[in-house]
Amino acid sequence: KAEIAATVKTIEAINKLPSMKLISTISLILMTTQTLFSQTSTNEYYNSGKQKMDSSDYISAIKDFDKAWKSDSTNFTILSDRGFCKWQTGDLDGAFDDYYFIVQNASIDSGRIVQYAVQEIGFIKGKEVKLQVLDELIKRYPSFTEFYDTRAYTLHSLERYSEELSDLEYLTELLVTLMKAPTLSDISSKR
C-alpha cells in the first residue's frame, strides 16, 4: 500500500509534464492490476492450502502456503498455518522457525496470532523456551497483559510458584493502572 501511494505521487508529478500523462496512466493501470492479481493469487493459494490442511494433506498444503507467503509476507495467518502443517509432518524446526518469525515480526495488533505462536512454540520446544519467548515479548510490550497471564500460567505448570505470584501481582497492578487510564470519552467530556 505504501508503495502504491509513493508511485501515485510520482505519477502525479510526472503528469504535470504534458508528454508523460499517457505513460504514467498506463504505469498506474499496470501497477494496480499487478497488485490486484497478487492479492487474488495470495487468497487462492491460501484457500487451497487451507482446504488441503483441513483434509490432512499437509505436504501439499505447505506448498500452497509457501506460494501464498511469497505473494504476501505480511499475512501471518499464512505462516501460522504453514507452521502447523510443518509440525504435523514432523518438521519441528521448520514449525518453530515459522512461529518464532511471527513472534519476532508481527505487530502487537496481531496479539491473538502472536499468542497462538507462543503456545505452539511451547508445545514444540518446551516450556522453558516458551518462557524465554514470553520474556522477549514482555520486554518489547510491557503493557500487553496477556503475555503476563500466559507466563504466569506457564510458571505454574513448572511449579515455579513464587515467580508465578510475582507475575500475577504485577498483572493486577497493570490492570488497575490501565483501568484508571482516561478513555476517549473522558477526554472528550473535558473539552
Disulfide bonds with the S-S distance in Angstrom:
none
